[in-house]
Amino acid sequence: MTTLQELLAQKEALEQQIAQIKKAEREDALRKARELIETYDLAADELFGKPKTPGKTVAAKYRNPETGETWTGRGRAPRWLDGRNREDFAI
C-alpha cells in the first residue's frame, strides 16, 4: 500500500511533467495559430468576439431624502417607495 507521502511525491512529479509538456507544445500551438491567422487573414474579434461595451448608466429619477438612496425608475421599485407617491421623491 502506498503512503500519503509517496502519492504526494507522485503528484508533484506528474505536475512537473505536465508543465514541461505544456511548455514544449505551447510553441508548436502558437506557430500553428499564427499560420492559420496569416493564411485566412483572421482578425481578433473574429476569433474572440467583439469586446463587450459596458452598459450605459442611467440617471437617478427618485431619491429617498431620509437615506439618500436613489432609484432610476427601472426594474423593481425599492421598498421605501411602497405605498407612496413616486412624484414626491422625484429628483
N, C-alpha and C positions, 0 to 999 in steps of 0.2 A: 504494500500500500504506500502510495506517495504521501509525503508530508506537505503541509501548507507552504513551507519554505521552498520546497522543490517546485511546487506548482507556480509560486510567485516568480521564481527564477526562470522557469519556462516561459511564463507570460512576458517577462521583461525581454527575454531573448527573441520571442516572436514579434514583439512591438518594435524592436530594433531592426529585425529583418524586414518588417512591413515598411518602416520608414526608409530603409535603404532602397528597396524595390520601387517604392513610390517616387523617390528622388530620381532614380535611374529612368523610369518610364515617363516621368513628367516631361523631360526634354523631348522625347520622341512624340508625345502627345501635343506639345506646343508646336513642334515643327509641322506635324500633320495639320493642326488647326490653322496655322499661318498659311500653309499651302492652299487649303480649301478657301480661306478668306480671299487670298490673292486670286485664285483661279476663278471664283464666282463673283468677285467684286462685292463682297458682303459688307454691310455697314453694322455698326454696333447695335443700333436699335432693331435691325433685322434679327440679330442673334439673341438679344436680351430683352427686346421690347422697348417701347418708349419710356423714358423716365416719368414717373408719376409726379404731377404737379400738385402742390398742396392746395387743399380746398380754400375757397375764398372765405375770409372771416366776415361775419355778418354783424352789423352794429346792433347793440342792445336797444330794445324799444321800451322795456319796462324795468324799473328799479324799485327794490324794497327799501324804503327810507330808514327802516329800523336796523337792517343788517348790511345794507349796501349791495346785496345780491342783485344780479341783473338777469334778464331773460330776453332773448332775441325775438320771441314770438313764434319760434319754430319748435316743433316737437311737443312733447307733453308739457303742459303748464306746471310750474312749480307749486308746491303746496301753499306757499304764502299768498298765492292768488286765489285759492279755493274759496268760492262763495263771495268774492269781492269783485267790484267793478274794475276791469283792467285799465280803463281810462284814467282812474285815479292814480295809477302807478306809471303812466306814460312819461317818457323822458322828453 
